[in-house]
Amino acid sequence: MNEANKKIVWRFIQKHGDFLKDRLKPHPNHPNGRNPYAHICFLVNQKFSCSYKDVCDGEVEQLKKFILSINK
């Protein structure tokens, strides 16, 4: 993924991570609360088998749609 798309996707993750803040279920491994940005990145890694930075430029729109589906 090129640098411009990386920045766009990271801002997208931040925006939707802010929405998830304090909405994730508590977990005993995270006594201070869960990190919503890390949660989104973890799910992206599971779905695309790579970091959001390593997703192809052609799949950026699919990545955005996936991130939107996490919030629902």
C-alpha distances in whole Angstrom, upper triangle without the diagonal:
4,7,8,6,6,10,11,10,12,15,15,15,18,20,20,21,24,25,25,27,30,30,29,32,33,33,35,32,31,35,33,31,28,24,23,19,19,21,18,15,18,18,14,15,18,17,13,15,12,10,9,6,6,6,5,5,9,9,8,12,13,12,14,17,17,17,19,21,22,24,26
4,6,6,6,9,10,11,12,15,15,16,18,20,21,22,24,26,27,28,32,32,31,34,35,35,37,35,33,36,34,32,29,26,24,21,21,23,20,18,21,21,17,18,21,20,17,18,15,13,11,8,9,10,9,7,11,12,11,14,16,14,15,19,19,19,21,24,24,26,28
4,5,5,6,9,10,11,12,14,15,16,18,20,21,23,25,25,26,30,30,30,33,34,34,36,33,32,35,33,31,28,24,23,19,20,22,20,17,21,21,18,19,22,21,19,20,16,14,12,9,11,12,12,10,14,15,12,16,18,16,16,20,20,19,21,24,24,25,28
4,5,5,6,9,10,11,12,14,16,17,19,20,21,23,25,26,30,30,29,33,34,35,37,35,33,35,33,31,28,25,23,19,21,23,20,18,22,22,19,20,23,22,20,21,18,16,13,11,13,13,13,10,13,14,11,14,17,15,15,18,19,18,20,23,23,24,27
4,5,5,6,8,10,10,12,14,15,16,18,20,21,22,24,28,27,27,30,32,32,35,33,31,34,32,29,26,23,21,17,19,20,17,15,19,19,15,17,20,19,16,18,16,13,10,9,11,10,10,7,10,11,8,10,13,11,11,15,16,15,17,19,20,21,24
4,5,5,6,9,10,10,12,14,15,16,18,20,21,22,26,26,25,28,30,30,32,29,28,31,29,27,23,20,18,15,16,18,15,13,16,17,14,15,18,17,15,17,14,11,8,6,9,9,10,9,13,12,9,12,14,11,12,15,16,14,17,19,19,20,23
4,6,5,6,9,10,10,12,14,15,16,19,20,21,24,25,25,28,29,30,32,30,28,30,28,26,23,19,18,14,16,18,15,14,18,19,16,17,21,20,18,20,17,14,11,9,13,13,14,12,15,15,12,14,16,13,13,16,17,15,17,20,20,20,23
4,6,5,6,9,10,11,12,14,16,17,19,20,24,24,24,27,29,30,33,31,28,31,29,26,23,20,18,15,17,18,15,14,18,18,15,17,20,19,18,20,17,15,11,11,14,13,14,11,14,13,9,11,14,11,10,14,15,13,14,18,18,18,21
4,5,5,6,9,10,11,12,14,15,16,18,22,21,21,25,26,27,30,28,26,28,26,24,21,17,15,12,14,15,11,11,14,14,11,14,17,15,14,17,14,11,8,8,11,10,12,11,13,11,8,9,11,8,7,11,12,10,12,15,14,15,18
4,5,5,6,9,10,10,12,14,15,16,20,20,20,23,24,25,28,25,23,26,23,21,18,15,13,9,11,13,11,10,13,14,12,14,17,17,16,17,15,11,8,9,12,12,15,14,16,15,11,13,14,11,10,14,14,11,13,16,15,16,19
4,5,5,6,9,10,11,13,14,15,19,19,20,23,25,26,29,27,24,27,24,22,19,16,13,11,14,15,12,12,16,17,15,17,20,19,19,21,18,15,12,12,16,15,17,16,18,17,13,14,16,13,11,14,15,12,13,16,16,15,19
4,5,5,6,8,10,11,13,14,18,18,18,22,24,25,28,26,24,26,24,21,19,15,13,10,13,14,10,11,15,14,13,16,18,17,17,19,17,15,11,13,16,14,16,15,17,14,11,11,13,10,7,11,11,8,9,13,12,12,15
4,5,5,6,8,10,10,12,16,15,15,19,21,21,24,23,20,23,21,18,15,12,9,7,9,10,7,8,11,11,10,13,15,15,15,17,15,12,10,12,15,14,17,16,18,15,12,13,14,10,9,11,11,7,9,12,11,11,14
4,6,5,6,9,10,10,14,15,15,19,20,21,24,23,20,22,19,17,14,11,9,6,10,11,9,10,14,14,14,16,18,18,19,20,18,15,13,14,18,17,20,19,21,19,16,16,17,14,12,15,14,11,12,15,13,12,16
4,5,5,7,9,10,14,14,15,19,21,23,26,25,22,24,21,18,16,13,10,9,13,13,11,13,16,16,15,18,20,20,20,22,21,18,15,17,20,19,21,20,22,19,16,16,17,14,11,14,14,10,10,14,12,11,14
4,5,5,7,9,12,12,12,16,19,20,24,23,20,22,20,17,14,12,8,8,12,11,8,11,14,13,13,16,18,17,18,20,19,17,14,17,20,18,21,20,21,18,15,15,15,13,10,12,11,8,7,10,9,7,11
4,5,5,6,10,10,10,14,16,17,20,19,17,19,17,13,11,8,5,5,9,8,7,10,12,12,13,15,17,17,18,20,19,16,14,17,19,19,22,22,23,20,17,18,18,14,13,14,13,9,10,12,10,9,12
4,5,5,9,10,11,15,16,19,22,21,18,19,16,14,12,10,7,8,12,11,11,13,16,16,16,19,21,21,22,24,22,20,17,20,23,22,25,24,26,23,20,20,20,18,15,17,16,12,13,15,12,10,14
4,6,8,8,10,14,16,19,22,22,19,20,18,15,13,12,8,10,13,12,11,15,16,16,17,20,21,20,22,24,23,21,19,21,24,23,26,25,26,23,20,20,20,17,15,15,15,12,11,12,10,8,11
4,6,5,6,10,12,15,18,18,15,17,15,12,10,9,6,8,11,9,9,13,14,13,15,18,18,19,21,22,22,20,18,21,23,23,26,26,27,23,21,21,20,17,16,16,15,11,11,12,9,7,10
4,5,7,10,11,14,17,17,14,15,12,9,8,8,6,9,11,10,11,14,15,16,17,20,20,21,23,24,24,21,20,22,25,25,28,28,29,26,24,23,23,20,18,19,18,14,15,16,13,11,14
4,6,8,9,12,15,16,12,13,11,8,8,9,8,12,13,12,14,17,17,18,20,22,22,23,26,27,26,24,23,26,28,28,31,31,32,29,27,27,26,23,22,22,20,17,17,18,15,13,15
4,6,9,12,15,16,14,15,14,10,9,10,9,12,14,12,13,16,16,16,18,21,21,21,24,25,25,23,22,25,28,27,30,30,31,28,26,25,24,22,20,20,18,15,15,15,12,10,12
4,6,9,13,13,11,13,12,8,7,9,7,11,12,9,11,14,14,13,16,18,18,19,22,23,23,21,21,24,26,25,29,29,30,27,25,25,23,21,20,20,17,15,15,15,11,10,12
4,6,10,12,10,11,12,9,8,11,11,14,14,11,14,17,15,15,19,20,19,21,24,24,25,23,23,27,28,28,31,32,33,29,28,28,26,23,23,23,20,18,18,17,14,13,14
4,7,9,7,8,9,7,7,11,12,15,15,13,16,18,16,17,20,21,21,23,25,26,26,24,25,28,29,29,33,34,35,32,30,30,29,26,26,26,23,21,22,21,17,17,18
4,5,5,7,9,8,8,11,13,16,14,12,16,17,15,16,20,20,19,22,25,24,24,23,24,27,29,29,33,34,35,32,31,31,29,26,26,27,23,22,23,22,18,18,20
4,5,6,9,9,10,13,16,18,16,15,19,20,18,19,23,22,22,24,27,26,26,25,27,29,31,31,35,37,38,35,34,34,32,29,30,30,27,25,27,25,22,22,24
4,6,9,9,9,12,14,16,14,13,17,18,15,17,21,20,20,23,25,24,24,22,24,26,28,29,33,34,36,33,32,33,31,28,28,29,26,24,26,25,21,22,24
4,6,5,6,9,12,14,12,12,16,16,15,17,20,20,20,23,25,24,24,22,23,25,27,28,32,33,35,32,30,31,30,26,27,28,25,22,24,24,20,20,23
4,6,8,11,14,17,15,15,19,20,19,21,24,24,24,26,29,28,27,26,26,29,31,32,35,37,38,35,33,34,33,30,30,30,28,25,27,26,23,22,25
4,7,9,12,15,14,15,18,19,18,20,23,23,24,27,28,28,27,25,25,27,30,31,34,35,37,34,32,33,32,29,28,29,27,24,25,26,22,21,24
4,7,9,12,12,12,15,16,16,17,20,21,21,24,26,26,25,23,23,25,28,28,32,33,34,31,29,30,29,26,25,26,23,21,22,22,18,18,20
4,6,9,8,8,11,13,12,14,16,17,18,20,22,22,21,19,19,22,24,24,28,29,31,28,26,26,25,22,22,23,20,17,19,19,15,15,18
4,6,5,6,9,10,10,12,14,15,17,19,20,20,19,16,16,19,21,22,25,26,28,25,23,24,23,20,19,21,18,15,17,18,14,14,18
4,5,5,6,9,10,11,12,14,15,17,18,19,18,16,15,17,20,20,23,24,25,22,20,21,20,17,16,17,15,12,13,14,11,11,14
4,5,5,6,9,10,11,12,14,15,16,17,16,13,12,14,17,17,20,21,23,20,17,19,18,15,14,16,14,11,13,15,12,12,16
4,5,5,6,9,10,10,12,14,15,15,14,11,11,14,16,17,20,21,23,20,18,20,19,15,16,18,15,12,15,16,13,14,17
4,5,5,6,9,10,11,12,14,15,14,12,12,15,17,17,21,22,23,20,18,19,18,15,15,16,13,11,13,13,10,11,14
4,5,5,6,9,10,11,12,13,13,11,10,13,15,14,18,19,20,16,15,16,14,11,11,12,10,7,10,11,8,9,13
4,5,5,6,9,10,10,11,9,7,7,10,12,12,16,17,19,15,14,16,15,11,12,14,11,9,13,13,11,13,16
4,5,5,6,9,10,10,9,8,9,12,13,14,17,19,21,17,17,18,16,13,14,16,12,11,15,14,11,14,17
4,5,5,6,9,9,10,10,10,13,14,13,17,19,19,16,15,16,14,11,12,13,9,9,12,11,8,12,14
4,5,5,6,8,7,7,6,10,11,9,13,15,16,12,12,13,11,8,10,11,8,8,11,11,10,13,15
4,6,5,5,5,5,7,10,10,9,13,16,17,14,14,16,14,11,13,15,11,11,15,15,13,16,19
4,6,5,7,9,10,14,13,12,15,18,18,15,16,17,14,12,15,15,11,12,16,14,13,16,18
4,6,8,10,10,13,12,11,13,16,16,12,13,14,11,9,12,12,9,10,14,12,11,15,16
4,5,8,8,11,9,7,10,13,13,10,11,13,10,8,12,13,10,12,15,14,14,18,19
4,7,9,11,9,9,12,15,16,13,14,17,14,12,16,16,13,15,18,17,17,20,22
4,6,8,6,7,10,13,15,12,13,16,14,12,15,16,14,14,18,18,17,20,23
4,5,5,7,11,13,15,13,12,15,14,11,14,16,14,13,17,18,16,19,22
4,5,5,9,10,13,10,9,12,11,8,10,13,11,11,14,15,14,17,20
4,6,8,10,13,11,10,14,14,11,13,16,15,14,17,19,18,20,23
4,6,9,11,10,10,14,14,11,14,17,15,15,19,20,19,22,25
4,7,8,7,7,11,10,8,11,13,12,13,16,17,17,20,22
4,5,5,7,10,10,10,12,15,14,16,18,19,20,23,25
4,5,5,9,10,10,12,14,15,16,18,20,21,23,25
4,6,8,8,10,12,13,14,16,18,19,20,23,24
4,6,5,6,9,10,11,12,14,15,17,19,21
4,5,5,6,9,10,11,12,14,16,17,19
4,5,5,6,9,10,11,12,15,16,17
4,5,5,6,9,10,11,13,15,16
4,5,5,6,9,10,11,13,15
4,5,5,6,9,10,11,13
4,5,5,6,9,10,11
4,5,5,7,9,10
4,5,5,7,9
4,5,6,7
4,5,5
4,6
4
